[in-house]
Amino acid sequence: MAKQIIPNLYRIGIPLPGSPLKAVNCYLIKGGKRFLLIDTGWNQRECKDKMLCELGALGVDLNKTDIFITHLHADHCGLAADLATRTSTVYINDVEAFAVNLESDRKRENDQELNEVFTRNGYPEEELKRSLESHPGRVHGLSRRIDFEILREGDALRIGDYSFRAVATPGHSLGHMCLYEAKMKVLVAGDHILSDITPNIAFTLRIQNPLKKYLESLEKIRSMDIGLVLPGHRRTIDDHKARIGELREHHRHRLTEVLSALKDGDKTAYEIAPFITWNIGFSSWELFPYPPKRFAFGETLAHLKYLEEEGSVRQRTWQDKILFSLV
């Protein structure tokens, strides 16, 4: 059931069946003449039924509803095309809009290029194929192309008594964007800051050093006057500076684990990943399901890229595989 967080702003929990995330937090703002929905859940029947039920209980007219998407991941944008009407405006960052609306053959090319990078870093080809087949972004993504309205850093988004400012926070994705309401000191954070889990910061073709980007974005948010963070998953956050400190420490520890894994010799990113502490609920790397294993591997590679740019590790190619070693 939707919960009112502050006046005219409601949190709607949309289930993510089979996902360790369990649910995504979407937010609905009543603005008098119009409504604003922030994020949507997967393009899946159970998600859509739940969303329509909750919106109906809140008295929402989809013909008077606009949508803001924090970032391109399917749990945040998957239902946008099904919920948007001819009178809806769907807002997103320009970088994310380009990626979401890529033609299917371009997406296949990108998948192939990324898979080649993963394979060179040790990921078994058959596992890659299976992980892509069950990837949430492929299974639960948009049902059609959307003509987005682009929001950029500093742009205003007004709804009722609320005046939000768009804040670019790249890292979790290249075009990830938060909304900040200065009067209420509220940050709608998407997946940039989460309470009791850490956002996945994974290597992609579009961000060569995503961890660096993410840490820079954390510092940007840390300096802001925020009283309440509304995250994309789990519970709200009252002390954003303390949570940012915990997130920074988490990544510092993970970087240490990567360095420790290399003390006994060169390894591929895939060979390093089992040495890292993953809070996924499986006793060994071999037992990880395909999508979480792909996400964990991507995060391992992101940390290696960060360490490489910092000058702590180096890479070399041996028999078509990329090996990392300590400097």
Helices and strands as residue ranges (DSSP letters): E 3-6, E 9-15, E 23-30, E 35-38, H 45-57, G 62-64, E 65-68, H 74-77, H 80-83, E 90-92, H 94-100, H 104-120, H 125-133, H 136-139, E 149-150, E 156-159, E 162-168, E 177-181, E 186-190, H 210-222, E 228-231, H 240-261, H 269-272, G 273-275, G 285-287, H 290-310, E 313-318, E 321-326
